[in-house]
């Protein structure tokens, strides 16, 4: 077995410390990552609210259009479904307000302000609201 003599040519080169460069890179990248993370959370919350409103407007109209259904029952069902995901301050309208045997169509409209329903302070959706409406023929 051959041994290599230790001489000055084979000394290890000492690399300069990168501790400061890593800190600067971290300081530049972290705010961008946090902004992207919170933007993704905000967009996901808006999509979830929109889909919940879609479901609530349909289910409320189904409650109103069945024989014996009332506008109050439809509003209560819409509020119940919206409260599952924590939607606050919804505006729920049922037309006609009084449903009887002669009612042909039932329209339910739900509007939710986006500002008060986000987890993070509103940046992208400030002042906007999500609105959905559906009209169904009444059974009977």
Residue pairs with C-beta under 8 A, 6 or more apart in sequence:
4 10
38 120
39 123
39 124
41 119
41 120
42 118
42 119
42 120
42 122
42 123
42 124
42 125
43 124
45 117
45 118
45 119
46 114
46 118
46 125
46 130
48 85
49 85
49 87
49 112
49 114
49 117
49 130
50 130
50 132
52 81
52 82
52 84
52 85
52 87
53 82
53 87
53 90
53 110
53 112
53 130
53 131
53 132
54 132
55 81
56 77
56 78
56 81
56 82
56 110
57 78
57 108
57 109
57 110
57 132
57 133
57 134
58 134
59 77
59 78
59 81
60 74
60 75
60 77
60 78
60 81
60 92
60 94
60 108
60 110
61 74
61 106
61 107
61 108
61 134
61 135
61 136
62 136
63 69
63 73
63 74
63 77
64 70
64 71
64 73
64 74
64 94
64 99
64 106
64 108
64 136
64 138
65 106
65 136
65 137
65 138
65 139
66 139
67 101
67 139
67 140
69 99
69 106
70 99
71 94
71 96
71 97
71 98
71 99
74 92
74 94
74 106
74 108
75 92
75 94
78 90
78 92
78 108
78 110
79 90
79 92
82 90
82 110
82 112
86 117
87 112
87 117
88 116
88 117
89 112
89 113
89 116
89 117
90 110
90 111
90 112
91 109
91 110
91 111
91 112
92 108
92 109
92 110
93 107
93 108
93 109
93 110
94 106
94 107
94 108
95 106
95 107
95 108
95 109
96 103
96 106
99 106
99 138
101 140
103 138
104 137
104 138
105 135
105 136
105 137
105 138
106 135
106 136
106 138
107 133
107 134
107 135
108 133
108 134
109 131
109 132
109 133
110 131
110 132
110 133
111 129
111 130
111 131
112 129
112 130
112 131
113 128
113 129
114 122
114 125
114 126
114 128
114 129
114 130
115 122
115 125
115 126
115 127
115 128
118 125
